[in-house]
Amino acid sequence: DLARTESNMTADYLELGERSNAEDALARAEAALALHPTTKHDKKMQGRLKYERGKVKEHEGDEVTNAGGEGATERAAALYNEAKEIYRASHKLCPDVAAK
């Protein structure tokens, strides 16, 4: 379905280093999940999208680290911590959502 396709696109964009496109694909996946009647309450997909959101946040932290500058370490650490909390939330929705 569309939510799964967009979730896959999110992962592909992140691998290509295109965080902005990944965020757009993730937003489309979340919208598709909310609108699609058969997957609206699909915890596995909800967990997967949350996991992808964590990956986007982690990549954002990587970008901040690579850009450097004053306060970059603190901003990156905050983003990494936020990603960690998102990963934990995804695990609560669906424990097997993370890649092994």
Buried (B, 14 or more C-beta within 10 A) or exposed (E): BBBBEBBBBBBEBBEEEBBEBBBBBBBBBBEBBEEBEEBEEBEEBBBBBBBBBBBBBBBBBBBBBEEEEEEBEEBBEEBBEBBEEBBEBBBEBBEEBBEE
